[in-house]
Amino acid sequence: MTNLIFIDAQLMTEQKPAKERQFKGVSLSERKAIRLEKLIAAGIQVYGTRGFFAATVKDICLEAKLTERYFYESFKKSEQLFQTIFLKLVEELRQNVLEATEQNAENPKKMIEAGLMALLNTLHENPKMARIIYIDGLLVQELNNQATLQETLARFDRMIHHILMIAKPNNHRTEYEISLVASGLNGYVTQIAIRWVMNNFQQSKEDVLSACYWPFLALFNQDPDEA
């Protein structure tokens, strides 16, 4: 009986998950997460300043104050870090726009204007984000992962689709027609944003907002089929 108790106790001990070794009170997984955040922050700084095609893994590591060994702990190549950053910044941008529209949902015109202004404000206040998304981002994603680019665009398509449904709840268009209009408006605003970012925000936000808002405003006027 004593032997059986000893064996059971030994099995229970063996089944316990191994405790992570800690260094200065920080576990290995925590240290890896900290290094990952440093690489992402460094990537935003380097890619957002120099551009993806002029940046190297060494540049990222110098900015992060990490050796290249730790870069390859998380990423196989620079494109993977860039994609991680691209998706992170796109989602941040989308959330800012979505929050602005939701705060003005009681007034469709204000909702659209607020969403567009949130987009422009976010880009103007974060030029590194703007460069990563609208200069290098679209090209890098197209060259390396077309599916990621399509999904990124689709996120904004769906958001605009949702806004259109709120703005014109009684329209007689099909879901497919509305989705096409949403894609068209997304492409229209994207092209204006690209031009604005590439021109280093020389045009005033008011002028750019007016240009972006124009086709949305037309939605509140007479439907072509009703003319």
TAGI-V553990 format. One line per field, one symbol per residue. ss: DSSP state (H for helix, E for strand, - for the rest). psi: psi as a letter, one per 20 degrees, with the letter a starting at -180 (. if undefined). Layout:
# TAGI-V553990
ss = ???
psi = ???
This chain:
# TAGI-V553990
ss = -HHHHHHHHHHHHHH------EE--EEHHHHHHHHHHHHHHHHHHHHHHH-HHH--HHHHHHHH---HHHHHHH---HHHHHHHHHHHHHHHHHHHHHHHHHH----HHHHHHHHHHHHHHHHHH-HHHHHHHHHHHHHHHHHH-HHHHHHHHHHHHHHHHHHHHHH-------HHHHHHHHHHHHHHHHHHHHHHHH------HHHHHHHHHHHHHH-----HHH-
psi = gggggggghgghghipqpppqqokjprghhhghghghgggghgggghighqgijqrhggghghilqrhghgihhqhrhhggggggghghghggghggggghhikiiogghggghgghgggggghimhggggggifhghgghhhhnhgggghghhghghghggghhghmhjqjqrhgghhggggghghghghgggggghjkkhqqhgggggghhghghhhiapphii.
